[in-house]
Every structure is written in structure tokens, then in C-alpha cells.
Amino acid sequence: MLVSLKWLSQYVDLQGLEPEVLAEKITRSGIEVEGVHHLSDGLKKIMVGQIKELKKHPDSDHLNICQVDFGEEELSQIVCGAPNVAEGQKIVAVRPNGYVGGKKIKKGKLRGEVSNGMICSLQELGIEGKVVPKKYAEGIVVLPEDTPVGMDAIEALGLDDVVLELGLTPNRSDAMSMLGVAYEVAAILSEEIKLPETTHEESTEKAEDVLKVRVDAPEVNPMYTAKVVKNVKIAESPMWLQQYLMAAGVRPHNNVVDITNYILMEYGQPLHAFDYDAIGTGEIVVRLAKEGEQIKTLDEQDRVLNAKNLVITNGKEPVAIAGVMGGLDSEVTEKTTTVVIESAYFDGLSVRYTSKDLGLRSEASARYEKGIDPNRVIPAAERAAQMLAELAGGEVLSGSVVIDELDKTPSKVVVSPDFVNARLGMKISLNEMVSILNRLKFDVETANGLLYIDAPTRRQDIKIEEDIVEEIARLHGYDEIPATVPVGESKAGGLNPYQAKRRIVHHQLQGSGLYQALTYSLTSDELSQKYALETAPTTRLLMPMSEERSTLRQSILPHLIEATSYNVSRQQDSVALYEVGSVFLGETEEGLPHEEEHIAAVMTGDWVNHAWQGEHKKVDFFVLKGILESLFAKLDLTTRVAYETAVVDGLHPGRTANVLLDGTRIGFLGQLHPAEQKANGMKETYVMELSLKAILAASIEPLVYVPVPRFPSISRDIALVVESATKAADLEDIIREAGGKLLKDVRVFDLYEGEKMEQGKKSVAFTLTYSTPERTLTDEEVVAAHDKVVASLTESGAELR
């Protein structure tokens, strides 16, 4: 919200108050002032002049030589290339040694002709192009004929103003208007507020005699007011009105449209002006649109409506989309003579749905969505009629056409001073609380030691006791709240077992060199079940932000792969990311999405790259498997975890394995399929996803102290020739079963398939470690145990190499 202090000073006395001081006070009261903009910064020696003579530049097709009167004895020559420059105009120019946009303008020559300054456009004076009137968007600004020559142009253009930029939170919709800000500032400064007068003369002809209104959807439009103004003369708005609108970030158009925008910014009440003759029927009917019905809106776009969109019609066809934008066919034009002013209360949810559905946002929809003051609907219409009479020469017809089924009862809150003080940790007297609430223009009564409060309808955010506590706290001063130590029993906090084990997972993966990532839980229908460990009915949002964020995910990997691809495309060749997050598998009995925590990782590029030592290793299947094994070891699950070859859509068919816990699949790891790697612009990439819930739910044996072995162990190597399809894990199981109590460890240390090996065969070598904590083993004991292992392996079909 942009707040012009010149405009604001119409309602609150700001005399003698520096803008920065006011900004600080507003920020301390709870509304952040994000910027203080002095519109005249960078401007100096800017004057109003009049072009007395104009002729074409002899050496240029687009330049003109202007003789400009600044109220001095002699005319000043300025060369100007603006397409709209003309003789007799009142213009704005920067004189020699003056400044515009912070740049010094010097006397000089353009194509051989002397130029004593520069005739300025509004953009050159620091006004944003998007709010410059279209008439002056491509040329210089032309001032009204009654502007005094030689006047300071900063004053003439209203640039002697300061604009505060407010960063509003969604609950403070009341501050989306000048009056709303005025109430706030008046309360902060303990000043009175001066409201606009809305008195005006009316003709004897009644509005209800020329316009009929019917509302067929009162549940979303409980209040509709229309006023009729005849004999309107469409013209450019007076400069002061244009100045206020541009300061508020609104582009001026013509006097009628500008008046509706002015009141929108002043009252926070959206208005719309219809050309009465363009409506054509003398009737307005508010109804829900028919499925597939169309309207061309003011932005010249054809909009296809559905049965949930509220529209304003002439009884036959739509002339506006309620609360969002008017129709092109009923807009006010230069030919308009009779205007219908619409002021209505539309349901915020309905407007939000329509705005989102059509992809069409406006200043009006932004206010309806957050909630407007129902008690300003009629005053805003009266104010518009008054201004149309004053600025457009209009004749206001008597009365208004009103449909009103709106409940305007204010929110009632009862709160005790003890409740307020207990929440704030301080002592504020009852009288001071009443004083603060009165400054905010809340109706307050006290009885039996309680505060009975009627919150004004402009404050849609005041509903419960805590809201009153906040109002008292911020006006009393947050910095006045003392620092206190909580009193009462306390209990040392701690992590529950699940949280403690989850933290171990984070530490282990980070210690292994992976970086934690956070990605969206929302994805597209197409990606929602890709790589899912198990599939279930998907959960789709009713009103998604976009199709890419429409469905709750059932796998973490798609977005984690996307994040990796994003980094790789920005020359980060080696990426190792992991994420712990929820996936959503169907619904619970309560109808809510069923959440289950998973852990996923993506690795690509180098795993080790020590140029000095000459060590270099790429990420491969066994790097990722080793990280998982270290995690399972940390959680004491090593002996309960196994791996088996697997086929997973999107992964390399020969480099993928399922991860089994106690024989149950809990996830997978493997290489992305080459086609997936190419689609994501990545080289060899390895991924994994596991059910963290299953891992952490597995019972972990309590820690048992095992003394350091006092006696030496004995190792034996064994190399076996087996079929190529034989799994090393199966051979390891045979060895462990046959080795008995003396066998403490088995490790694979070599795998060979090559020219010296028979076709369809491979060699797998193991190291077996024998020991006992009671004594030193003898050779005879080790040989006996080892012979049993060899015999079992031979029986299974393995051959000693």
C-alpha cells in the first residue's frame, strides 16, 4: 500500500511531523513501513513554462526548436524531440544547472542549435511509466492552462510529497485504504480523524425510476447499491486528483474512472462505473454465470465463465464480472453522458475463486478477497456521486437503488484486564486500556471489571480476546513490554525416540558428505507416483496454484532429481543431496492425507577428487550402497538388512537393488536410467529412496558393552568359482551358517570375470576372520571350522579356485 502524506494529511493533522519519524511510529505499532520515498529527490530547478513559438529543427525530422516563456524578460530556447510538443502548451522544464533524475542538465547544443535546458516527461521526473496517463506516456507532460508560468514545477505536479510504502499482512485489510491508514495514524498520534463530507444536491428525478436492480444470488451478493448521475462531461481529471492517484500507484484515465479509483483508494470500497446507455435495458441483474457464458473484459480479453462465477448483467448478458473487472461493452467512454455507479458487497471467497479461475486480479478483487467494510458501501457511493457532480458537472438523481440483506453487526469481544496483563506480562490500568481502544475508535463499555468491546466493521481481523490483547500491546508500545522470566514448574525438554533416531540419520548422511535439501510436497499428476515405493490414491488440491503444484507427492525423488539437474546445469558437476520428508499415500479414516516419512538421496559426479594426491573416484553404485550400510551400522541394523537385484521404472535395469529389512522391502537404490539422465541433462547419477518410518520403527537392541579382544584373530582367504548368476550374499549366508561360533566376520574382497575364467562363471573371494574372546585359537580349531565352510560351499555347487 502506497500512502501519500499530502493525501493523508486531509484526514489527520501531520503538521511538523517528519516523514521518517512517522514511518518509525507506524512500524513500531505493527505495520511495517518498507520505504519512505521523497518524490522530489533528484529534482532541482524544475519550472513551469509556456511554449510561445515552435519551429522544426533545420537538421532533424523529429526535433523542434521551442521558445519558452518562464516569466522572465527573455524567452528561453529549448530543443525538444517529444512527438506531442505544441505551441501554447504549459510544460515542465529543467533549467541549465538544474537536476533531473539526479543528473545535472547543462546548457548545450543539439544539431547546432542552442538548448537551454530540457522539457520533461513524467517518466524523466521519476514517475513510473505504468502509472503515467496514456496521453503522456510517449511524450512530455502538458499542464492545465491555468498553471502559472514560472511556478516551481515540483509543486505544480504534486512532487513536493512523500510516499510511505506499507508492507501489509493479510489480516490488515483495513489499511488498504487511505481512511484505514488515517484511523491507524490518528490512534498512534492521539489525534482526531476528519472524515470526507458526502453531501451533494440531487435532482427531483428518482434513480429507481430509471434503473431497476435485482439480485438472484444474495448468498454471495447480500448488498448492492446503484446511483445514477446524468449529464456527465467526460474529461481529463484535475491535476490534484491525478497526482494523488499516481502517488498511490494508479494510472489516471478520465474524470469518471479516476473518481472510482480515488474512492477505492480512499475508502477501500471498490466501485464500478457503467455507461447507462450501453447497458441498454435500464436494468441490472446480479446472478451466477451460465456454464460457458462469455464476456469481453476491459483488458479486451474474451473470458469464458462457469456456474460459480458471479456476474453483473443487463438482464440478458453479462456486463461485468462481479468484484473483479468490468465489461468492455459497458465501459465509460468519451461519448458517455449518464453513469451508473455500482457499490456492492461481494463474498470474498466467491471473488477469490473467480479471480483465480480466470487468472485475473485487480485492485478491487484484492480488497474483496480480504474483506471490506460493509458500512462503507453506501457512503462510498454517495462520495462518488458528490465528486461526479463537482468534477464532471453531473446531475445526481434522487436516492439510490439498494438491495440490502447484509448483516452489519460488529464483532463483540469481552475481555478482562487480568487476561490482557497476564498475556503481556505487565500491568496496564483499565483506564489506559479504555483510552487505547477509544483512540482506535472501538466502542468500549466497562462493567464488573470487564471490557465489553464492539469492534468497528472496518476491522475484519478483530474476533477474539487475543486480538484485543494485540491491539492494546501495539498501541501501548511493544518496546514498553518488560523482559520477564517465566514463573512456574518447568520440565527439561528432550527428543522422543523417533526424533532422536531421525537426528542420527541426518548427522550420518551429512557426515557422509551429502547436503540436505528441501523440495515441494506438491507436484504434478504426472510425477506424483513416479519412483513411489508403493502407490495409493493421490490427493489433489481443490484450488492448486498451478498444474505443476496440484497433487501431493508419493515419492521425494522427482523433485530431488530436479534440484540436482538445476545445480548441474549451473556448472555444479558434483552434487550429493538428500531429503527427509513426507510422502502422502491415500487418506486416513478421518479423511486427511496419510503421511509417511521417507528418505531419499541423489548423487552424481565426483565422490573423491584429490588432485594433489592424484586420487579420483566417480560416484557409483557401491558409493551410495556404502553410505547406506554406514547408516544401518549406526542404527544397529546391519545384520537385518539385505539387498536383492530389482527392476524399478526409471532406473538402470542392471544397476538397481531393493533394500530389505527383515525380509521386507523398504526401498531401493540404483542408477538413473540413461534416458532419464539425458532428459535431466546429467551424467551417471545414482539415487535411493527408503521408508524412514520402517527404518526407525525397527527395534534397536540396547547398547551392550563388548570388551576389546585380548587374543589375536586368525584370517583365512577363500576364492570360489561359481555361476555368474550366483549372488555373493547367498555365498556369505552359507559361510556364516557353516562357520559356527568361531567365525566372527566375512567380507568380499575380490570379484573376477575375465578371459581366464570359463564362460558363464565368475570368481568371488572372501576373507574369513576367526576368533574367540576366551583364548588364542589353535590351528587345528581354525582348520576344522574352515573345512566345514569349504564342505558346505562345495555341496552348494561352488568350486575352490
C-alpha positions, -999 to 999 in steps of 0.1 A, spaced: 0 0 0 14 34 -11 4 63 12 8 99 0 13 121 31 -3 151 13 -34 130 8 -32 115 43 -30 150 58 -65 157 46 -78 133 74 -51 136 101 -30 166 113 6 157 104 19 192 107 55 194 120 60 156 118 90 144 98 81 115 74 108 93 88 96 99 123 60 90 113 73 59 95 91 48 127 60 52 147 38 33 123 64 4 121 66 3 159 28 0 161 28 -32 140 26 -22 103 60 -22 87 69 8 66 91 -7 39 102 25 23 100 63 26 100 79 -9 105 116 -13 91 123 -48 113 154 -53 146 136 -47 170 142 -76 150 172 -89 162 208 -89 154 240 -109 123 225 -124 99 252 -136 66 257 -154 70 273 -188 48 281 -218 58 274 -254 54 307 -272 69 298 -306 78 264 -322 95 256 -354 111 225 -369 148 219 -364 165 225 -398 188 195 -395 163 170 -379 130 154 -388 119 149 -352 134 178 -333 116 211 -326 130 244 -315 108 259 -288 109 294 -274 97 290 -238 84 317 -215 94 312 -179 81 346 -167 114 363 -174 123 392 -197 135 370 -225 123 337 -239 145 307 -234 153 284 -264 150 246 -258 153 219 -284 127 191 -278 121 158 -296 88 148 -280 61 139 -305 33 158 -286 50 191 -282 30 221 -295 28 258 -294 9 273 -265 14 244 -241 22 248 -204 51 225 -199 77 214 -173 113 221 -180 146 217 -161 167 248 -164 205 249 -170 225 236 -140 193 220 -127 189 183 -119 165 157 -131 168 121 -121 199 131 -101 217 142 -133 228 177 -140 214 194 -171 238 219 -188 233 245 -215 243 229 -248 236 224 -285 216 198 -303 225 195 -340 239 230 -339 210 247 -321 213 261 -286 192 243 -260 188 260 -226 175 230 -206 152 201 -212 114 198 -215 105 168 -194 82 138 -195 67 124 -163 90 94 -165 120 117 -166 107 133 -134 108 99 -116 72 88 -121 68 51 -130 58 46 -166 30 22 -156 11 50 -138 17 78 -163 -15 87 -182 -15 71 -216 -19 105 -231 16 115 -219 32 80 -219 51 87 -252 58 124 -247 61 154 -224 36 163 -197 12 191 -205 -1 211 -176 -35 228 -173 -39 262 -189 -44 280 -156 -10 268 -142 11 300 -135 42 304 -157 74 304 -137 59 284 -109 80 257 -93 70 226 -113 76 203 -83 47 220 -65 26 221 -97 30 184 -102 25 175 -66 60 161 -63 65 180 -31 51 149 -15 64 119 5 50 84 -1 52 57 26 53 21 13 35 -1 38 41 -38 39 7 -51 50 0 -86 63 -32 -103 51 -52 -97 83 -48 -59 80 -72 -53 50 -84 -22 68 -51 -5 60 -56 -10 22 -73 24 21 -63 60 30 -91 62 56 -79 29 72 -44 43 74 -58 76 88 -75 57 116 -43 39 124 -21 71 123 -47 91 143 -46 64 170 -8 64 171 -6 102 173 -36 106 196 -52 129 170 -88 132 158 -97 120 123 -116 141 98 -138 121 75 -148 133 40 -181 150 35 -205 133 12 -233 159 9 -245 169 -26 -276 182 -44 -299 158 -61 -324 163 -88 -361 157 -84 -359 127 -108 -355 94 -88 -328 68 -96 -353 40 -90 -375 54 -119 -347 49 -145 -329 18 -131 -341 -15 -117 -318 -38 -97 -324 -75 -89 -300 -98 -71 -305 -135 -78 -276 -147 -57 -279 -130 -23 -257 -156 -6 -227 -141 -24 -240 -106 -30 -261 -96 0 -258 -59 -7 -259 -39 -39 -262 -1 -43 -265 19 -75 -266 56 -81 -274 73 -114 -257 105 -125 -269 123 -157 -253 149 -179 -218 139 -171 -190 155 -191 -161 131 -197 -128 150 -195 -93 148 -180 -92 148 -142 -79 179 -124 -42 177 -117 -46 172 -79 -66 141 -85 -41 127 -110 -13 135 -86 -29 115 -58 -36 85 -80 -1 84 -94 13 86 -59 -8 56 -50 4 37 -80 -28 41 -101 -28 53 -137 -53 82 -144 -77 77 -173 -106 102 -172 -126 120 -146 -152 93 -141 -128 64 -139 -104 84 -118 -131 92 -93 -140 55 -88 -103 47 -84 -98 76 -60 -126 63 -38 -113 28 -40 -80 41 -25 -98 64 -1 -125 42 13 -112 7 4 -146 2 -13 -144 -9 -49 -167 9 -73 -176 4 -109 -189 30 -134 -212 17 -161 -224 37 -192 -261 37 -186 -270 38 -223 -246 10 -230 -264 -12 -205 -293 -8 -228 -321 -22 -207 -323 1 -177 -320 -30 -156 -292 -46 -136 -295 -83 -126 -268 -99 -104 -266 -137 -109 -243 -166 -113 -230 -171 -148 -242 -198 -171 -217 -225 -179 -197 -214 -209 -211 -179 -209 -186 -153 -223 -177 -117 -217 -151 -94 -231 -135 -76 -202 -119 -41 -200 -85 -56 -209 -100 -66 -242 -98 -103 -234 -126 -128 -240 -134 -147 -208 -152 -180 -206 -173 -182 -174 -186 -211 -153 -215 -216 -130 -195 -204 -99 -187 -170 -113 -208 -141 -102 -217 -116 -129 -235 -83 -133 -259 -84 -162 -283 -62 -180 -309 -89 -176 -298 -106 -207 -260 -108 -209 -230 -101 -186 -217 -65 -184 -192 -71 -156 -175 -98 -136 -186 -91 -100 -158 -78 -79 -131 -84 -105 -134 -64 -137 -160 -46 -158 -170 -55 -193 -157 -37 -224 -191 -31 -239 -204 -11 -209 -173 9 -201 -174 47 -198 -162 64 -230 -159 99 -243 -195 96 -255 -209 87 -221 -234 111 -206 -252 90 -180 -232 70 -155 -244 42 -131 -222 39 -100 -221 4 -86 -211 -1 -49 -216 -36 -36 -206 -62 -10 -194 -94 -27 -184 -125 -9 -146 -127 -6 -145 -165 -13 -166 -161 -44 -144 -132 -57 -112 -152 -49 -124 -182 -68 -134 -162 -98 -102 -142 -98 -81 -174 -96 -102 -193 -121 -99 -166 -147 -63 -157 -139 -75 -121 -134 -65 -99 -105 -74 -63 -99 -72 -37 -71 -109 -44 -65 -106 -82 -62 -76 -78 -38 -98 -59 -14 -129 -81 -18 -108 -112 -11 -95 -99 22 -128 -83 33 -143 -48 30 -162 -27 55 -200 -33 50 -207 1 65 -187 19 37 -207 6 8 -233 33 8 -210 62 19 -186 54 -9 -214 56 -35 -225 89 -21 -189 102 -22 -187 92 -58 -219 110 -67 -206 141 -49 -174 141 -69 -191 134 -102 -213 165 -96 -182 186 -87 -157 174 -112 -178 161 -141 -208 185 -140 -231 156 -133 -267 158 -121 -273 132 -94 -306 115 -94 -325 114 -62 -318 84 -39 -302 51 -46 -314 17 -58 -305 -5 -29 -307 -43 -22 -296 -49 13 -297 -82 32 -262 -78 47 -256 -83 84 -235 -54 96 -234 -64 133 -199 -56 147 -178 -83 163 -184 -83 201 -155 -93 224 -155 -94 261 -121 -94 279 -108 -88 314 -78 -66 322 -62 -95 341 -64 -116 309 -46 -88 289 -19 -82 316 -13 -120 320 -6 -123 283 16 -93 282 35 -99 315 29 -64 327 4 -41 344 -17 -18 322 -45 0 340 -82 -4 330 -84 33 321 -54 31 298 -68 1 281 -101 20 275 -81 50 263 -62 29 237 -93 13 224 -111 47 222 -81 60 201 -87 31 178 -124 41 176 -136 9 192 -168 12 212 -160 2 247 -180 -2 279 -168 -14 313 -188 -34 338 -180 -58 366 -143 -53 359 -146 -64 322 -142 -47 289 -172 -51 265 -160 -41 231 -178 -36 197 -150 -38 171 -157 -15 141 -167 -33 110 -137 -19 91 -115 -41 114 -124 -76 100 -94 -90 119 -109 -84 154 -127 -116 165 -113 -129 198 -98 -118 231 -62 -123 218 -69 -97 191 -78 -71 217 -46 -80 236 -26 -74 204 -43 -40 198 -35 -28 233 0 -41 232 10 -24 199 -6 9 208 9 8 243 42 0 226 59 -33 221 92 -18 233 74 -10 266 67 -46 274 93 -57 301 115 -87 297 104 -113 323 114 -148 333 85 -174 331 73 -185 365 61 -219 373 71 -256 371 94 -265 343 104 -298 328 135 -304 308 127 -310 272 141 -337 251 136 -357 219 114 -387 218 130 -420 205 117 -414 169 131 -378 168 164 -389 183 169 -417 157 158 -393 129 185 -369 141 211 -397 139 200 -402 102 206 -365 95 240 -365 112 251 -397 95 242 -386 60 257 -351 64 288 -367 79 290 -388 47 292 -357 26 256 -352 15 238 -318 17 202 -316 30 176 -303 5 140 -292 9 117 -296 -20 80 -291 -26 55 -316 -13 32 -305 -42 39 -319 -76 21 -326 -109 -3 -356 -116 24 -369 -140 52 -370 -113 31 -377 -82 36 -415 -83 69 -417 -102 95 -438 -82 69 -444 -55 77 -473 -32 40 -481 -30 12 -464 -48 -21 -453 -34 -49 -429 -45 -34 -395 -50 -46 -364 -32 -53 -334 -54 -57 -298 -43 -91 -282 -49 -76 -249 -59 -40 -255 -70 -15 -227 -77 -6 -244 -110 -8 -278 -126 29 -283 -115 18 -279 -79 -15 -296 -79 -10 -331 -63 6 -343 -31 37 -364 -39 42 -401 -32 79 -400 -38 106 -375 -29 129 -384 -58 113 -365 -87 119 -330 -72 152 -340 -57 164 -351 -92 151 -318 -105 171 -299 -79 202 -319 -88 196 -311 -125 192 -274 -117 226 -274 -100 243 -294 -128 230 -270 -154 248 -243 -135 282 -259 -137 280 -278 -104 292 -311 -118 294 -329 -84 262 -329 -65 252 -350 -34 217 -342 -20 194 -359 5 160 -351 18 139 -363 47 103 -355 41 67 -368 39 50 -386 11 12 -388 10 -4 -422 5 -41 -422 3 -63 -410 31 -67 -417 68 -100 -427 84 -105 -390 92 -103 -382 55 -69 -365 58 -39 -374 37 -19 -402 52 17 -390 57 47 -413 59 83 -401 62 108 -412 36 145 -405 30 159 -400 -5 192 -391 -20 207 -382 -54 244 -383 -62 263 -375 -94 298 -365 -104 330 -370 -83 330 -387 -49 367 -382 -44 389 -357 -62 422 -350 -46 444 -336 -73 475 -333 -50 474 -370 -41 463 -380 -75 432 -397 -61 400 -395 -82 368 -416 -79 334 -411 -95 302 -418 -77 290 -453 -84 265 -479 -71 288 -490 -43 295 -455 -30 258 -450 -24 254 -485 -10 283 -479 13 267 -447 27 235 -468 34 255 -495 51 272 -469 73 237 -456 82 224 -491 90 255 -498 111 249 -466 131 213 -478 138 225 -514 146 205 -528 117 234 -543 96 226 -579 102 189 -574 95 194 -556 61 198 -574 28 199 -564 -9 185 -580 -39 186 -572 -76 155 -553 -88 137 -536 -117 123 -502 -109 108 -479 -136 131 -451 -144 162 -468 -131 190 -488 -148 178 -524 -151 213 -539 -143 223 -515 -115 193 -514 -92 187 -532 -59 158 -534 -35 167 -529 2 152 -554 25 147 -551 63 139 -584 80 130 -597 45 105 -568 38 112 -543 10 117 -508 25 132 -491 -5 156 -492 -34 189 -478 -47 204 -477 -82 215 -457 -112 190 -435 -131 181 -449 -164 203 -434 -192 172 -419 -208 163 -402 -175 198 -389 -171 198 -374 -206 164 -358 -201 177 -341 -170 210 -331 -185 230 -352 -161 258 -378 -164 259 -410 -144 236 -404 -114 227 -427 -85 196 -424 -63 179 -441 -34 146 -438 -15 137 -456 17 108 -456 41 123 -438 71 93 -448 91 101 -485 86 138 -480 94 132 -460 126 103 -482 137 126 -513 137 135 -522 172 171 -514 181 189 -536 206 201 -518 237 238 -510 237 259 -537 252 295 -532 262 319 -556 243 355 -555 256 383 -551 232 396 -585 222 426 -596 242 435 -625 219 446 -624 183 422 -633 154 431 -656 125 422 -649 89 417 -672 60 411 -663 24 389 -684 1 383 -680 -37 353 -697 -52 343 -703 -88 305 -701 -92 279 -695 -118 277 -658 -129 242 -655 -117 251 -667 -81 248 -639 -56 277 -631 -33 252 -626 -5 240 -662 -8 275 -675 -6 281 -653 25 250 -668 42 264 -703 36 297 -693 50 282 -677 82 260 -707 88 288 -733 84 315 -712 103 299 -716 137 307 -696 168 344 -691 159 336 -672 126 333 -635 135 334 -618 102 331 -624 64 340 -599 37 341 -600 -1 374 -586 -13 376 -596 -49 353 -604 -79 367 -615 -112 351 -622 -146 375 -622 -175 394 -641 -202 409 -667 -178 375 -676 -164 352 -701 -181 322 -687 -199 293 -682 -176 315 -684 -145 330 -659 -120 354 -659 -91 344 -644 -58 370 -642 -30 362 -638 7 382 -631 38 370 -651 69 380 -640 104 381 -665 133 384 -656 169 371 -662 204 373 -638 234 383 -665 259 417 -677 244 440 -679 214 427 -703 188 449 -732 177 455 -741 140 436 -773 145 404 -755 156 406 -730 127 412 -757 102 383 -777 114 359 -748 112 373 -737 78 369 -773 65 332 -772 74 328 -739 54 346 -754 24 324 -785 25 292 -766 27 303 -744 -2 312 -774 -23 278 -790 -16 262 -758 -28 280 -761 -62 309 -738 -56 344 -748 -66 376 -738 -49 398 -718 -73 
